[in-house]
Amino acid sequence: MFASATIEWEGRQTIAGAVEAESGGTTVWLTPGVRYNSASEFSLAAAVGVPLWQDIRASHPDNRLRLIVSLGKGF
């Protein structure tokens, strides 16, 4: 098992030199998950991110969940 905390920041969008007032925002995520490492050097992980705090402007809906799945191979 593992957990991570991340901050995601999106700056304001500029269109034709004008800053779009309703763009951009910040979200703080807590993402617990599980990882399996095999003897053949493959790994598989899955995690669910939950927003702890968010300040997102009107151009985006509020975040509810984030699903992350990864597959890796050692070399």
Distance bins in CASP14 RR format, pairs under 12 A and 6 or more apart:
PFRMAT RR
TARGET T0000
AUTHOR 0000-0000-0000
RMODE 2
METHOD distances of the structure
MODEL  1
1 31 0 0 0 0 0 1 0 0 0 0 0
1 32 1 0 0 1 0 0 0 0 0 0 0
1 33 1 0 0 1 0 0 0 0 0 0 0
1 34 1 0 1 0 0 0 0 0 0 0 0
1 35 1 0 0 1 0 0 0 0 0 0 0
1 36 0 0 0 0 0 1 0 0 0 0 0
1 45 0 0 0 0 0 1 0 0 0 0 0
1 46 0 0 0 0 0 1 0 0 0 0 0
1 47 0 0 0 0 1 0 0 0 0 0 0
2 30 0 0 0 0 0 1 0 0 0 0 0
2 31 0 0 0 0 1 0 0 0 0 0 0
2 32 1 0 0 1 0 0 0 0 0 0 0
2 33 1 0 1 0 0 0 0 0 0 0 0
2 34 1 0 0 1 0 0 0 0 0 0 0
2 35 1 0 0 1 0 0 0 0 0 0 0
2 36 0 0 0 0 0 1 0 0 0 0 0
2 37 0 0 0 0 0 1 0 0 0 0 0
2 43 0 0 0 0 0 1 0 0 0 0 0
2 45 1 0 0 1 0 0 0 0 0 0 0
2 46 0 0 0 0 0 1 0 0 0 0 0
2 47 1 0 0 1 0 0 0 0 0 0 0
2 68 0 0 0 0 0 1 0 0 0 0 0
2 70 0 0 0 0 0 1 0 0 0 0 0
3 29 0 0 0 0 0 1 0 0 0 0 0
3 30 1 0 0 1 0 0 0 0 0 0 0
3 31 1 0 0 1 0 0 0 0 0 0 0
3 32 1 0 1 0 0 0 0 0 0 0 0
3 33 1 0 0 1 0 0 0 0 0 0 0
3 34 0 0 0 0 0 1 0 0 0 0 0
3 35 0 0 0 0 0 1 0 0 0 0 0
3 47 0 0 0 0 1 0 0 0 0 0 0
3 48 0 0 0 0 0 1 0 0 0 0 0
3 49 0 0 0 0 1 0 0 0 0 0 0
3 50 0 0 0 0 0 1 0 0 0 0 0
3 52 0 0 0 0 0 1 0 0 0 0 0
4 28 0 0 0 0 0 1 0 0 0 0 0
4 29 1 0 0 1 0 0 0 0 0 0 0
4 30 1 0 0 1 0 0 0 0 0 0 0
4 31 1 0 1 0 0 0 0 0 0 0 0
4 32 0 0 0 0 1 0 0 0 0 0 0
4 33 0 0 0 0 1 0 0 0 0 0 0
4 35 0 0 0 0 0 1 0 0 0 0 0
4 45 0 0 0 0 0 1 0 0 0 0 0
4 47 1 0 0 1 0 0 0 0 0 0 0
4 48 0 0 0 0 0 1 0 0 0 0 0
4 49 0 0 0 0 1 0 0 0 0 0 0
4 50 0 0 0 0 0 1 0 0 0 0 0
4 52 0 0 0 0 0 1 0 0 0 0 0
4 66 0 0 0 0 0 1 0 0 0 0 0
4 68 0 0 0 0 1 0 0 0 0 0 0
5 27 0 0 0 0 0 1 0 0 0 0 0
5 28 1 0 0 1 0 0 0 0 0 0 0
5 29 1 0 0 1 0 0 0 0 0 0 0
5 30 1 0 1 0 0 0 0 0 0 0 0
5 31 1 0 0 1 0 0 0 0 0 0 0
5 32 0 0 0 0 0 1 0 0 0 0 0
5 47 0 0 0 0 0 1 0 0 0 0 0
5 49 0 0 0 0 1 0 0 0 0 0 0
5 50 0 0 0 0 0 1 0 0 0 0 0
5 51 0 0 0 0 0 1 0 0 0 0 0
5 52 1 0 0 1 0 0 0 0 0 0 0
5 53 0 0 0 0 0 1 0 0 0 0 0
6 26 0 0 0 0 0 1 0 0 0 0 0
6 27 0 0 0 0 1 0 0 0 0 0 0
6 28 1 0 0 1 0 0 0 0 0 0 0
6 29 1 0 1 0 0 0 0 0 0 0 0
6 30 0 0 0 0 1 0 0 0 0 0 0
6 31 1 0 0 1 0 0 0 0 0 0 0
6 47 0 0 0 0 0 1 0 0 0 0 0
6 49 0 0 0 0 1 0 0 0 0 0 0
6 50 0 0 0 0 0 1 0 0 0 0 0
6 51 0 0 0 0 0 1 0 0 0 0 0
6 52 0 0 0 0 0 1 0 0 0 0 0
6 53 0 0 0 0 0 1 0 0 0 0 0
6 66 0 0 0 0 1 0 0 0 0 0 0
6 68 0 0 0 0 0 1 0 0 0 0 0
7 25 0 0 0 0 0 1 0 0 0 0 0
7 26 1 0 0 1 0 0 0 0 0 0 0
7 27 1 0 0 1 0 0 0 0 0 0 0
7 28 1 0 1 0 0 0 0 0 0 0 0
7 29 1 0 0 1 0 0 0 0 0 0 0
7 30 0 0 0 0 0 1 0 0 0 0 0
7 31 0 0 0 0 0 1 0 0 0 0 0
7 51 0 0 0 0 0 1 0 0 0 0 0
7 52 0 0 0 0 1 0 0 0 0 0 0
7 53 0 0 0 0 1 0 0 0 0 0 0
7 54 0 0 0 0 0 1 0 0 0 0 0
7 55 0 0 0 0 0 1 0 0 0 0 0
8 24 0 0 0 0 0 1 0 0 0 0 0
8 25 0 0 0 0 1 0 0 0 0 0 0
8 26 1 0 0 1 0 0 0 0 0 0 0
8 27 1 0 1 0 0 0 0 0 0 0 0
8 28 1 0 0 1 0 0 0 0 0 0 0
8 29 1 0 0 1 0 0 0 0 0 0 0
8 31 0 0 0 0 0 1 0 0 0 0 0
8 49 0 0 0 0 0 1 0 0 0 0 0
8 51 0 0 0 0 1 0 0 0 0 0 0
8 52 0 0 0 0 0 1 0 0 0 0 0
8 53 0 0 0 0 0 1 0 0 0 0 0
8 54 0 0 0 0 1 0 0 0 0 0 0
8 55 0 0 0 0 0 1 0 0 0 0 0
8 56 0 0 0 0 1 0 0 0 0 0 0
8 60 0 0 0 0 0 1 0 0 0 0 0
8 63 0 0 0 0 1 0 0 0 0 0 0
8 66 0 0 0 0 1 0 0 0 0 0 0
9 24 0 0 0 0 1 0 0 0 0 0 0
9 25 1 0 0 1 0 0 0 0 0 0 0
9 26 1 0 1 0 0 0 0 0 0 0 0
9 27 0 0 0 0 1 0 0 0 0 0 0
9 28 0 0 0 0 1 0 0 0 0 0 0
9 29 0 0 0 0 0 1 0 0 0 0 0
9 54 0 0 0 0 0 1 0 0 0 0 0
9 55 0 0 0 0 1 0 0 0 0 0 0
9 56 0 0 0 0 0 1 0 0 0 0 0
10 20 0 0 0 0 0 1 0 0 0 0 0
10 22 0 0 0 0 0 1 0 0 0 0 0
10 23 1 0 0 1 0 0 0 0 0 0 0
10 24 1 0 1 0 0 0 0 0 0 0 0
10 25 1 0 1 0 0 0 0 0 0 0 0
10 26 1 0 0 1 0 0 0 0 0 0 0
10 27 0 0 0 0 1 0 0 0 0 0 0
10 54 0 0 0 0 0 1 0 0 0 0 0
10 55 0 0 0 0 0 1 0 0 0 0 0
10 56 0 0 0 0 1 0 0 0 0 0 0
10 57 0 0 0 0 1 0 0 0 0 0 0
10 59 0 0 0 0 1 0 0 0 0 0 0
10 60 1 0 0 1 0 0 0 0 0 0 0
10 63 0 0 0 0 0 1 0 0 0 0 0
11 19 0 0 0 0 1 0 0 0 0 0 0
11 20 0 0 0 0 0 1 0 0 0 0 0
11 21 0 0 0 0 0 1 0 0 0 0 0
11 22 0 0 0 0 0 1 0 0 0 0 0
11 23 1 0 0 1 0 0 0 0 0 0 0
11 24 1 0 1 0 0 0 0 0 0 0 0
11 25 1 0 0 1 0 0 0 0 0 0 0
11 26 0 0 0 0 1 0 0 0 0 0 0
11 55 0 0 0 0 0 1 0 0 0 0 0
11 56 0 0 0 0 0 1 0 0 0 0 0
11 57 0 0 0 0 1 0 0 0 0 0 0
11 59 0 0 0 0 0 1 0 0 0 0 0
11 60 0 0 0 0 0 1 0 0 0 0 0
12 18 0 0 0 0 0 1 0 0 0 0 0
12 19 1 0 1 0 0 0 0 0 0 0 0
12 20 1 0 0 1 0 0 0 0 0 0 0
12 21 1 0 0 1 0 0 0 0 0 0 0
12 22 0 0 0 0 1 0 0 0 0 0 0
12 23 1 0 1 0 0 0 0 0 0 0 0
12 24 1 0 1 0 0 0 0 0 0 0 0
12 25 0 0 0 0 1 0 0 0 0 0 0
12 26 0 0 0 0 0 1 0 0 0 0 0
12 57 0 0 0 0 1 0 0 0 0 0 0
12 59 0 0 0 0 1 0 0 0 0 0 0
13 19 1 0 0 1 0 0 0 0 0 0 0
13 20 1 0 1 0 0 0 0 0 0 0 0
13 21 0 0 0 0 1 0 0 0 0 0 0
13 22 0 0 0 0 1 0 0 0 0 0 0
13 23 1 1 0 0 0 0 0 0 0 0 0
13 24 1 0 0 1 0 0 0 0 0 0 0
13 25 0 0 0 0 0 1 0 0 0 0 0
13 57 0 0 0 0 0 1 0 0 0 0 0
13 59 1 0 0 1 0 0 0 0 0 0 0
13 60 0 0 0 0 0 1 0 0 0 0 0
14 20 1 0 0 1 0 0 0 0 0 0 0
14 21 0 0 0 0 0 1 0 0 0 0 0
14 23 0 0 0 0 1 0 0 0 0 0 0
14 24 0 0 0 0 0 1 0 0 0 0 0
15 21 0 0 0 0 0 1 0 0 0 0 0
15 22 0 0 0 0 0 1 0 0 0 0 0
15 23 0 0 0 0 1 0 0 0 0 0 0
15 59 0 0 0 0 0 1 0 0 0 0 0
19 57 0 0 0 0 0 1 0 0 0 0 0
19 59 0 0 0 0 0 1 0 0 0 0 0
20 57 0 0 0 0 1 0 0 0 0 0 0
20 58 0 0 0 0 0 1 0 0 0 0 0
20 59 1 0 0 1 0 0 0 0 0 0 0
20 60 0 0 0 0 0 1 0 0 0 0 0
21 57 1 0 0 1 0 0 0 0 0 0 0
21 58 0 0 0 0 1 0 0 0 0 0 0
21 59 0 0 0 0 1 0 0 0 0 0 0
22 56 0 0 0 0 1 0 0 0 0 0 0
22 57 1 0 1 0 0 0 0 0 0 0 0
22 58 1 0 1 0 0 0 0 0 0 0 0
22 59 1 0 1 0 0 0 0 0 0 0 0
22 60 0 0 0 0 1 0 0 0 0 0 0
23 56 0 0 0 0 1 0 0 0 0 0 0
23 57 1 0 0 1 0 0 0 0 0 0 0
23 58 0 0 0 0 1 0 0 0 0 0 0
23 59 1 0 1 0 0 0 0 0 0 0 0
23 60 0 0 0 0 1 0 0 0 0 0 0
24 54 0 0 0 0 0 1 0 0 0 0 0
24 55 0 0 0 0 1 0 0 0 0 0 0
24 56 1 0 0 1 0 0 0 0 0 0 0
24 57 1 0 1 0 0 0 0 0 0 0 0
24 58 0 0 0 0 1 0 0 0 0 0 0
24 59 1 0 0 1 0 0 0 0 0 0 0
24 60 1 0 0 1 0 0 0 0 0 0 0
25 51 0 0 0 0 0 1 0 0 0 0 0
25 53 0 0 0 0 0 1 0 0 0 0 0
25 54 1 0 0 1 0 0 0 0 0 0 0
25 55 1 0 1 0 0 0 0 0 0 0 0
25 56 1 0 1 0 0 0 0 0 0 0 0
25 57 1 0 1 0 0 0 0 0 0 0 0
25 58 0 0 0 0 0 1 0 0 0 0 0
25 59 0 0 0 0 1 0 0 0 0 0 0
25 60 1 0 0 1 0 0 0 0 0 0 0
25 62 0 0 0 0 0 1 0 0 0 0 0
25 63 0 0 0 0 0 1 0 0 0 0 0
26 51 0 0 0 0 0 1 0 0 0 0 0
26 52 0 0 0 0 0 1 0 0 0 0 0
26 53 0 0 0 0 1 0 0 0 0 0 0
26 54 1 0 0 1 0 0 0 0 0 0 0
26 55 1 0 1 0 0 0 0 0 0 0 0
26 56 1 0 0 1 0 0 0 0 0 0 0
26 57 0 0 0 0 1 0 0 0 0 0 0
26 60 0 0 0 0 0 1 0 0 0 0 0
26 63 0 0 0 0 0 1 0 0 0 0 0
27 49 0 0 0 0 0 1 0 0 0 0 0
27 50 0 0 0 0 0 1 0 0 0 0 0
27 51 1 0 1 0 0 0 0 0 0 0 0
27 52 0 0 0 0 1 0 0 0 0 0 0
27 53 1 0 0 1 0 0 0 0 0 0 0
27 54 1 0 1 0 0 0 0 0 0 0 0
27 55 1 0 0 1 0 0 0 0 0 0 0
27 56 1 0 0 1 0 0 0 0 0 0 0
27 57 0 0 0 0 0 1 0 0 0 0 0
27 60 0 0 0 0 1 0 0 0 0 0 0
27 61 0 0 0 0 0 1 0 0 0 0 0
27 62 0 0 0 0 1 0 0 0 0 0 0
27 63 1 0 1 0 0 0 0 0 0 0 0
27 64 0 0 0 0 0 1 0 0 0 0 0
27 65 0 0 0 0 0 1 0 0 0 0 0
27 66 0 0 0 0 1 0 0 0 0 0 0
28 49 0 0 0 0 0 1 0 0 0 0 0
28 50 0 0 0 0 0 1 0 0 0 0 0
28 51 1 0 0 1 0 0 0 0 0 0 0
28 52 1 0 1 0 0 0 0 0 0 0 0
28 53 1 0 1 0 0 0 0 0 0 0 0
28 54 1 0 0 1 0 0 0 0 0 0 0
28 55 0 0 0 0 1 0 0 0 0 0 0
28 56 0 0 0 0 0 1 0 0 0 0 0
28 63 0 0 0 0 0 1 0 0 0 0 0
29 47 0 0 0 0 1 0 0 0 0 0 0
29 48 0 0 0 0 0 1 0 0 0 0 0
29 49 1 0 1 0 0 0 0 0 0 0 0
29 50 1 0 0 1 0 0 0 0 0 0 0
29 51 1 0 1 0 0 0 0 0 0 0 0
29 52 1 0 0 1 0 0 0 0 0 0 0
29 53 0 0 0 0 1 0 0 0 0 0 0
29 54 0 0 0 0 1 0 0 0 0 0 0
29 63 0 0 0 0 1 0 0 0 0 0 0
29 64 0 0 0 0 0 1 0 0 0 0 0
29 65 0 0 0 0 1 0 0 0 0 0 0
29 66 1 0 0 1 0 0 0 0 0 0 0
29 68 0 0 0 0 1 0 0 0 0 0 0
30 47 0 0 0 0 0 1 0 0 0 0 0
30 48 0 0 0 0 1 0 0 0 0 0 0
30 49 1 0 0 1 0 0 0 0 0 0 0
30 50 1 0 1 0 0 0 0 0 0 0 0
30 51 0 0 0 0 1 0 0 0 0 0 0
30 52 1 0 1 0 0 0 0 0 0 0 0
30 53 0 0 0 0 1 0 0 0 0 0 0
30 54 0 0 0 0 0 1 0 0 0 0 0
30 65 0 0 0 0 0 1 0 0 0 0 0
30 66 0 0 0 0 0 1 0 0 0 0 0
31 45 0 0 0 0 0 1 0 0 0 0 0
31 46 0 0 0 0 0 1 0 0 0 0 0
31 47 1 0 1 0 0 0 0 0 0 0 0
31 48 1 0 0 1 0 0 0 0 0 0 0
31 49 1 0 1 0 0 0 0 0 0 0 0
31 50 1 0 0 1 0 0 0 0 0 0 0
31 51 0 0 0 0 0 1 0 0 0 0 0
31 52 0 0 0 0 0 1 0 0 0 0 0
31 63 0 0 0 0 0 1 0 0 0 0 0
31 65 0 0 0 0 0 1 0 0 0 0 0
31 66 1 0 0 1 0 0 0 0 0 0 0
31 67 0 0 0 0 1 0 0 0 0 0 0
31 68 1 0 0 1 0 0 0 0 0 0 0
31 70 0 0 0 0 0 1 0 0 0 0 0
32 45 0 0 0 0 0 1 0 0 0 0 0
32 46 0 0 0 0 0 1 0 0 0 0 0
32 47 1 0 0 1 0 0 0 0 0 0 0
32 48 1 0 0 1 0 0 0 0 0 0 0
32 49 1 0 0 1 0 0 0 0 0 0 0
32 50 0 0 0 0 1 0 0 0 0 0 0
32 52 0 0 0 0 0 1 0 0 0 0 0
32 66 0 0 0 0 0 1 0 0 0 0 0
32 68 0 0 0 0 0 1 0 0 0 0 0
33 44 0 0 0 0 0 1 0 0 0 0 0
33 45 1 0 0 1 0 0 0 0 0 0 0
33 46 1 0 0 1 0 0 0 0 0 0 0
33 47 1 1 0 0 0 0 0 0 0 0 0
33 48 1 0 0 1 0 0 0 0 0 0 0
33 49 0 0 0 0 1 0 0 0 0 0 0
33 50 0 0 0 0 0 1 0 0 0 0 0
33 66 0 0 0 0 0 1 0 0 0 0 0
33 67 0 0 0 0 0 1 0 0 0 0 0
33 68 0 0 0 0 1 0 0 0 0 0 0
33 69 0 0 0 0 0 1 0 0 0 0 0
33 70 0 0 0 0 0 1 0 0 0 0 0
34 43 0 0 0 0 0 1 0 0 0 0 0
34 44 0 0 0 0 1 0 0 0 0 0 0
34 45 1 0 0 1 0 0 0 0 0 0 0
34 46 1 0 0 1 0 0 0 0 0 0 0
34 47 1 0 0 1 0 0 0 0 0 0 0
34 48 0 0 0 0 0 1 0 0 0 0 0
34 68 0 0 0 0 0 1 0 0 0 0 0
34 69 0 0 0 0 0 1 0 0 0 0 0
34 70 0 0 0 0 0 1 0 0 0 0 0
35 42 0 0 0 0 0 1 0 0 0 0 0
35 43 1 0 0 1 0 0 0 0 0 0 0
35 44 1 0 0 1 0 0 0 0 0 0 0
35 45 1 0 1 0 0 0 0 0 0 0 0
35 46 0 0 0 0 1 0 0 0 0 0 0
35 47 0 0 0 0 1 0 0 0 0 0 0
35 68 0 0 0 0 0 1 0 0 0 0 0
35 69 0 0 0 0 0 1 0 0 0 0 0
35 70 0 0 0 0 1 0 0 0 0 0 0
35 71 0 0 0 0 0 1 0 0 0 0 0
35 72 0 0 0 0 0 1 0 0 0 0 0
36 42 0 0 0 0 1 0 0 0 0 0 0
36 43 1 0 0 1 0 0 0 0 0 0 0
36 44 1 0 1 0 0 0 0 0 0 0 0
36 45 1 0 0 1 0 0 0 0 0 0 0
36 46 0 0 0 0 1 0 0 0 0 0 0
36 69 0 0 0 0 0 1 0 0 0 0 0
36 70 0 0 0 0 0 1 0 0 0 0 0
36 71 0 0 0 0 0 1 0 0 0 0 0
36 72 0 0 0 0 0 1 0 0 0 0 0
37 43 1 0 1 0 0 0 0 0 0 0 0
37 44 0 0 0 0 1 0 0 0 0 0 0
37 45 0 0 0 0 1 0 0 0 0 0 0
37 71 0 0 0 0 0 1 0 0 0 0 0
37 72 0 0 0 0 1 0 0 0 0 0 0
37 73 0 0 0 0 0 1 0 0 0 0 0
37 74 0 0 0 0 1 0 0 0 0 0 0
38 44 0 0 0 0 1 0 0 0 0 0 0
38 71 0 0 0 0 0 1 0 0 0 0 0
38 72 0 0 0 0 0 1 0 0 0 0 0
38 73 0 0 0 0 1 0 0 0 0 0 0
38 74 0 0 0 0 0 1 0 0 0 0 0
39 74 0 0 0 0 0 1 0 0 0 0 0
40 72 0 0 0 0 0 1 0 0 0 0 0
40 73 0 0 0 0 1 0 0 0 0 0 0
40 74 0 0 0 0 1 0 0 0 0 0 0
40 75 0 0 0 0 0 1 0 0 0 0 0
41 71 0 0 0 0 0 1 0 0 0 0 0
41 72 0 0 0 0 1 0 0 0 0 0 0
41 73 1 0 0 1 0 0 0 0 0 0 0
41 74 1 0 1 0 0 0 0 0 0 0 0
41 75 1 0 0 1 0 0 0 0 0 0 0
42 70 0 0 0 0 0 1 0 0 0 0 0
42 71 1 0 0 1 0 0 0 0 0 0 0
42 72 1 0 0 1 0 0 0 0 0 0 0
42 73 1 0 1 0 0 0 0 0 0 0 0
42 74 1 0 0 1 0 0 0 0 0 0 0
42 75 0 0 0 0 0 1 0 0 0 0 0
43 69 0 0 0 0 0 1 0 0 0 0 0
43 70 1 0 0 1 0 0 0 0 0 0 0
43 71 1 0 0 1 0 0 0 0 0 0 0
43 72 1 0 1 0 0 0 0 0 0 0 0
43 73 1 0 0 1 0 0 0 0 0 0 0
43 74 1 0 0 1 0 0 0 0 0 0 0
44 68 0 0 0 0 0 1 0 0 0 0 0
44 69 0 0 0 0 1 0 0 0 0 0 0
44 70 1 0 0 1 0 0 0 0 0 0 0
44 71 1 0 1 0 0 0 0 0 0 0 0
44 72 1 0 0 1 0 0 0 0 0 0 0
44 73 0 0 0 0 0 1 0 0 0 0 0
45 67 0 0 0 0 0 1 0 0 0 0 0
45 68 1 0 0 1 0 0 0 0 0 0 0
45 69 1 0 0 1 0 0 0 0 0 0 0
45 70 1 0 1 0 0 0 0 0 0 0 0
45 71 0 0 0 0 1 0 0 0 0 0 0
45 72 0 0 0 0 1 0 0 0 0 0 0
46 66 0 0 0 0 0 1 0 0 0 0 0
46 67 1 0 0 1 0 0 0 0 0 0 0
46 68 1 0 0 1 0 0 0 0 0 0 0
46 69 1 0 1 0 0 0 0 0 0 0 0
46 70 1 0 0 1 0 0 0 0 0 0 0
46 71 0 0 0 0 0 1 0 0 0 0 0
47 65 0 0 0 0 0 1 0 0 0 0 0
47 66 0 0 0 0 1 0 0 0 0 0 0
47 67 1 0 0 1 0 0 0 0 0 0 0
47 68 1 0 1 0 0 0 0 0 0 0 0
47 69 0 0 0 0 1 0 0 0 0 0 0
47 70 0 0 0 0 1 0 0 0 0 0 0
48 64 0 0 0 0 0 1 0 0 0 0 0
48 65 1 0 0 1 0 0 0 0 0 0 0
48 66 1 0 0 1 0 0 0 0 0 0 0
48 67 1 0 1 0 0 0 0 0 0 0 0
48 68 1 0 0 1 0 0 0 0 0 0 0
48 69 0 0 0 0 0 1 0 0 0 0 0
49 63 0 0 0 0 1 0 0 0 0 0 0
49 64 0 0 0 0 1 0 0 0 0 0 0
49 65 1 0 0 1 0 0 0 0 0 0 0
49 66 1 0 1 0 0 0 0 0 0 0 0
49 67 1 0 0 1 0 0 0 0 0 0 0
49 68 1 0 0 1 0 0 0 0 0 0 0
49 69 0 0 0 0 0 1 0 0 0 0 0
50 63 0 0 0 0 1 0 0 0 0 0 0
50 64 0 0 0 0 1 0 0 0 0 0 0
50 65 1 0 0 1 0 0 0 0 0 0 0
50 66 1 0 0 1 0 0 0 0 0 0 0
50 67 0 0 0 0 0 1 0 0 0 0 0
50 68 0 0 0 0 0 1 0 0 0 0 0
51 61 0 0 0 0 0 1 0 0 0 0 0
51 62 1 0 0 1 0 0 0 0 0 0 0
51 63 1 0 1 0 0 0 0 0 0 0 0
51 64 1 0 0 1 0 0 0 0 0 0 0
51 65 0 0 0 0 1 0 0 0 0 0 0
51 66 0 0 0 0 1 0 0 0 0 0 0
52 63 0 0 0 0 0 1 0 0 0 0 0
53 62 0 0 0 0 0 1 0 0 0 0 0
53 63 0 0 0 0 0 1 0 0 0 0 0
54 60 0 0 0 0 1 0 0 0 0 0 0
54 61 0 0 0 0 0 1 0 0 0 0 0
54 62 1 0 0 1 0 0 0 0 0 0 0
54 63 1 0 0 1 0 0 0 0 0 0 0
54 64 0 0 0 0 0 1 0 0 0 0 0
54 66 0 0 0 0 0 1 0 0 0 0 0
55 62 0 0 0 0 1 0 0 0 0 0 0
55 63 0 0 0 0 0 1 0 0 0 0 0
56 62 1 0 1 0 0 0 0 0 0 0 0
56 63 1 0 0 1 0 0 0 0 0 0 0
56 64 0 0 0 0 0 1 0 0 0 0 0
END
